[in-house]
Amino acid sequence: GIHNDVTFSGAVFNKLARDSKESLEANVLFVMPQVAGPVDADVRAVLTRSRAVPEEVISSWLRELYLQNKRYESLISSGFTVDDLVRLQLPIKLPPGTVRDIYRKFRAVCDLLATQANPTHQELVQSLFPELGEYYQQKQSLLGGDLTSVDQVFGELLAKRGELPGSDVSGYHTIEEVASEFIKGVDFSRFSSDVDNSVCGNIGDNLSFLPTLWLRNINEKQLLIMFSGLMDTMLKSATEKKDSKKPKLITREIVFLSSSSSSSTDAIHSLKSCKIVEDIQAVLGMKISFGTVDNNGLPSS
């Protein structure tokens, strides 16, 4: 059998910022015969149903990691100590830039699936990472479909794989930090259809654990979708019994980000007079700020 952790370890940990052969050489799945087949139609339908699929999936994943860390924290009441969690490398942290890198590649895959007719897994790899695709195609040719030799190829790949990270995770970022990095890189002007915009509510819910929510080039309609449900809940709780519990809000500030173009800046600043922004301040008690992003899509200082 194939040990999943070992199989994917190179892809996850080695040189995340570089799309080189060395960063993925331990992934034996790329030499399996199924790679030459087309991407499953159901998978393709899911990944291309909306331009917002990468944002929805990644924000949901980050929320689950955040909730899992909360569950790990609860272990202290079961007899675990803070030192125990540290020895177990808990709470979960990730290398800086990890989520932004995953987001970039996820978007590239979805874009290719939406524009190419019936692509194979191999064609996806070759389109996104040409050098890597050529490398694995050579390995597939050597195998010639003979799976009895996979163990030998797997051993060769493992021998080439770089070292796995040690126990020092001091430079790693918290889930809140990588989630902030992620949302700062999301450009809501990518979403134009009703299907795309409908996902805004899920993104807002998924990232509601962030104290500050950075929203780049978001429009009034998207903002209404993102916060109307929460505001309805807050207003309903205010009209019910005094002892009824209101939702606990973690997000205390929203920063509206615009690109450097004058049209983008004007569009974002026009939100100041929108009723939805006034309601967010009055009903949810959130602070509203405005900023711009630099050429790399990051908030300017």
Secondary structure, DSSP 8 states (H G I E B T S, - for coil): ---HHHHHHHHHHS-TT--SGGGTTT-GGGGSGGGGSB--HHHHHHHTS-TTHHHHHHHHHHHHHHHHHHHHHGGGGGT--HHHHHHTT-S-EE-TTHHHHHHHHHHHHHHHHHHSSS-BHHHHHHHH-HHHHHHHHHHHHHHTT-GGGHHHHHHHHHHHS-----S--TT-EEHHHHHHHHHHT-BGGG--SHHHHHTHHHHHHHTTT-SEEEEES--HHHHHHHHHHHHHHHHHHHHS-TTS--------EEEEEE-SSHHHHHHHHGGGG-HHHHHHHHHH--EEEEEEB-TTS-B--
